[in-house]
């Protein structure tokens, strides 16, 4: 290091484009791969001890392992078939946590570290970055010095962090965020969950199914931002499983004494062994020095980007949960890839109008396109149909008829505008609806398609048929 405690990383004097990426998650790697393919030299900057970001380490991968394990435990305890005896599963939370960790490490090595090892155009620099100016980053490294990185293009892909609400007494207690909940090695007898959106309800149901007594505190109601029917019907499913839901409930005070939490709410005092706070996530942008380079953010600190992933400052891009785009890993990866193309001379755009979304409860919540309310607000005259899953032959054969499929269409043309699904395996159904909307199909077009029998996705065809037919009057695979 030089005497002023700064080293310099630069490719000045070279014709090779230099791209710096702050972060090492899915969006960051997608950008790095694409930029390197297009001839750029890439420096990836990561301050955390491990690479890979949220999804593989503390998000999608470990949560789906826990959710699947919980589903199998639930099916042992309660199954719908007369000829199969129910059994009380034996849960070893420690072994399950170890299995989660093992697969996380395996995937991180295969999908992230291996790319770094095998792609000489990508270099990893460990440290925390902030902007000095539009083409210079200062990176604090482990020995306390700073490395100065000169860059032609920069991608910000720093992800997001759990938002902790200002509840009196909460600070200083051993509450869980999703990270602690996913990797806990002991199973609590009771769990209170503060929050009612994706992360909160996925983990709440998983813990209920592996043996905890769970209560959910919802500021409004479950899935308040979605079509109201989704939250209403999912609440009924949760309550059947013994999950207590307290709607319009907020924690006023939290205390912890004798290995127990006490939560004072407007609906009374609750107690539990563990407390999960899952009230959303906010962008990791506060320490980047965005004001020095004129990058605009929303009120929560999320970076504003256009459909080319460009920020308000030339040659600086953003992707993933640190931006104002939906917080889904496949959106982050798509955004990162397009940013990599655009940084190297392309003009790729990301269209989110038919972005499918899945919440991995059981039954699953799956959506795409416009809700009925959104369509009306957008000026459409709409027509909708709701098909209860008891009308879907595969759901009947599975003895799993909870939920529904709802289609929203333009009244004049029949063009499909949106789909909302609550169904077992609903996540496997929604992509067909997304493709239908993307290709401007009408409900008649969808109703006339061939769908294999018996499948859950056949419910889409049946729902489309209900716009003109009473499906209860059809034979079981009527075309």
HELIX and SHEET records of a PDB file:
HELIX    1   1 UNK A   26  UNK A   37  1                                  12    
HELIX    2   2 UNK A   53  UNK A   58  1                                   6    
HELIX    3   3 UNK A   60  UNK A   77  1                                  18    
HELIX    4   4 UNK A   93  UNK A  108  1                                  16    
HELIX    5   5 UNK A  109  UNK A  113  3                                   5    
HELIX    6   6 UNK A  114  UNK A  118  1                                   5    
HELIX    7   7 UNK A  178  UNK A  183  1                                   6    
HELIX    8   8 UNK A  198  UNK A  209  1                                  12    
HELIX    9   9 UNK A  228  UNK A  240  1                                  13    
HELIX   10  10 UNK A  290  UNK A  293  5                                   4    
HELIX   11  11 UNK A  320  UNK A  322  5                                   3    
HELIX   12  12 UNK A  329  UNK A  343  1                                  15    
HELIX   13  13 UNK A  372  UNK A  377  1                                   6    
HELIX   14  14 UNK A  389  UNK A  391  5                                   3    
HELIX   15  15 UNK A  393  UNK A  398  1                                   6    
HELIX   16  16 UNK A  426  UNK A  438  1                                  13    
HELIX   17  17 UNK A  443  UNK A  447  1                                   5    
HELIX   18  18 UNK A  458  UNK A  465  1                                   8    
HELIX   19  19 UNK A  471  UNK A  473  5                                   3    
SHEET    1   A 4 UNK A   6  UNK A   9  0                                        
SHEET    2   A 4 UNK A 146  UNK A 150  1                                        
SHEET    3   A 4 UNK A 136  UNK A 140 -1                                        
SHEET    4   A 4 UNK A 128  UNK A 133 -1                                        
SHEET    1   B 5 UNK A 122  UNK A 126  0                                        
SHEET    2   B 5 UNK A  41  UNK A  46  1                                        
SHEET    3   B 5 UNK A  18  UNK A  22  1                                        
SHEET    4   B 5 UNK A 153  UNK A 156  1                                        
SHEET    5   B 5 UNK A 316  UNK A 318  1                                        
SHEET    1   C 2 UNK A 160  UNK A 162  0                                        
SHEET    2   C 2 UNK A 281  UNK A 283 -1                                        
SHEET    1   D 4 UNK A 244  UNK A 246  0                                        
SHEET    2   D 4 UNK A 213  UNK A 217  1                                        
SHEET    3   D 4 UNK A 190  UNK A 194  1                                        
SHEET    4   D 4 UNK A 274  UNK A 277  1                                        
SHEET    1   E 3 UNK A 251  UNK A 257  0                                        
SHEET    2   E 3 UNK A 260  UNK A 265 -1                                        
SHEET    3   E 3 UNK A 268  UNK A 272 -1                                        
SHEET    1   F 5 UNK A 357  UNK A 359  0                                        
SHEET    2   F 5 UNK A 364  UNK A 369 -1                                        
SHEET    3   F 5 UNK A 416  UNK A 423 -1                                        
SHEET    4   F 5 UNK A 404  UNK A 410 -1                                        
SHEET    5   F 5 UNK A 382  UNK A 388 -1                                        
END                                                                             
